[in-house]
Amino acid sequence: MSKIITQNDLDAKLVSDSISNFFARFHIAKELKQANAKKAKGFSPVSIFQYLSC
């Protein structure tokens, strides 16, 4: 008998959506660009900042 723990991604999705709405509403990407936040390789600064906010 194996016990598998199912993941409930609904809460994570709601948090991610609310953070995305916050970033869009307050133009965080524009502010990061004005603050000279650029990427050399990999992920964009906005996606990293969104991940850290989660």
SVG drawing of the C-alpha trace seen along z (x, -y; Angstrom):
<svg xmlns="http://www.w3.org/2000/svg" viewBox="-8 -55 33 57">
<polyline fill="none" stroke="black" stroke-width="0.4" points="0.0,0.0 1.6,-3.3 0.5,-6.6 0.8,-9.4 0.3,-12.9 -1.6,-15.0 -0.7,-18.6 -3.3,-21.3 -2.0,-23.9 -5.2,-26.1 -3.7,-28.1 -0.4,-28.6 -2.2,-29.6 -4.3,-32.2 -1.2,-33.7 0.6,-33.8 -2.3,-35.5 -2.7,-38.1 1.0,-38.9 0.8,-39.2 -2.2,-41.5 -0.2,-43.6 2.8,-43.9 0.5,-44.9 -1.5,-47.4 1.5,-49.2 3.8,-48.9 6.6,-47.1 8.3,-46.0 8.5,-49.6 10.0,-50.6 12.5,-47.8 13.5,-49.0 13.9,-52.6 16.1,-51.3 18.3,-49.7 17.5,-46.1 18.7,-44.2 19.4,-40.5 22.6,-39.2 21.4,-35.6 18.5,-33.5 15.3,-34.8 14.1,-38.4 14.3,-40.5 10.6,-40.8 10.0,-37.0 12.7,-36.7 11.1,-39.4 7.7,-37.8 9.1,-34.5 10.7,-36.1 7.4,-37.8 5.6,-34.4"/>
</svg>
